[in-house]
Amino acid sequence: MSIMVIGGAGYIGAHVVRLLQERNDEVLVVDDLSYGTSDRIGESPLLVCDVAQTDSVEILANAMREHGVTAVIHFAARKQVGESVMKPAWYYQQNIGGLANVMLAMEIAGVNQMIFSSSAAVYGMPPVEVVSEDIEKHPINPYGETKLIGEWMMADCERAWGLRWVGLRYFNVAGSGWDDLGDPATLNLIPMIFDRLAKGENPKIFGTDYPTPDGTCIRDYIHVHDLAVAHIAALDKLASGEEMKYHQYNVGTGKGTSVKEIVDAVRKSSGVDFVADEEDRRAGDPPQLIGDATRIQEDLGWEAKFGVAEIVDSAWSAWQAGPRRIEL
């Protein structure tokens, strides 16, 4: 197979690229390098391109033809919830516009297999402790809305020209599969804690008055290596030509961990006894999101192997192997 990985130089994308390389698939990475770096993709060719720009359609279609691309894995999107609340129109332009350009290019080039990075943010604030894929979806921020609309767009393209697609609804991705592929951006909780510690500052907890046992948000944390393996399972399902019973899959563990519990896990892994400052809530954060992973286990044969301890240990190891090592 020849796979175009859009956003493949970023955090999650680079893990998927490496797994594809390990099984000798041909990989073409497309990335604007706004968060990713070229040294994360090994020997795979890199096309530097911002897919949200109108001229990207022709560029992508030509690249698909040139490299004989058979499937696209799409990671490129803006993903900061608070930022999406402040800049909604820009988020629609970037996330929806970028995806539309990719699918236009696929239609032109005759590529009909797509794996899309969706999100648990499509669920909003569901009235259940553990959410299944079929529950009503009511996103509470523009970021989540763009992901849900992305799923609708792919379903429309399926009806219009035969797109075969899978939307993987990630929960909270963390950890590192290899020390050189740690999360390079300080946009997620664990690297945000490391970033503050590296600066000699106290990490921050945003919101301690949620209706949860310790007052902080509860999330389903999934190891990035487990998530990358889920992409391979979805890719093989599409390539098999089998009829798709489902298109959307939760990628999670079915277990929730609070922000305070993550902070405690970082203290244990790092050996640093730090204080976390408690701040006001951020806009657009639901109190709890935990995913029912039954469907992906039964249909794709995928199951998470790593828990929170392994996630935090691997994240700490990768951070300490990087340029901003925290002196103990």
Secondary structure, 3 states (H helix, E strand, C coil): CEEEEECCCCHHHHHHHHHHHHCCCEEEEEECCCCCCHHHCCCCCEEECCCCCCCHHHHHHHHHHHCCCCEEEECCCCCCHHHHHHCHHHHHHHHHHHHHHHHHHHHHHCCCEEEEEEEHHHHECCCCCCECCCCCCECCCHHHHHHHHHHHHHHHHHHHHCCEEEEEEECEEECCCCHHHCCCCCCCHHHHHHHHHHCCCCCEEECCCCCCCCCCCEECEEEHHHHHHHHHHHHHHHHCCCCCCCCEEEECCCCCEEHHHHHHHHHHHHCCCCCCEEECCCCCCCCEECECCHHHHHHHCCCCCCCHHHHHHHHHHHHHHCCCCCCC
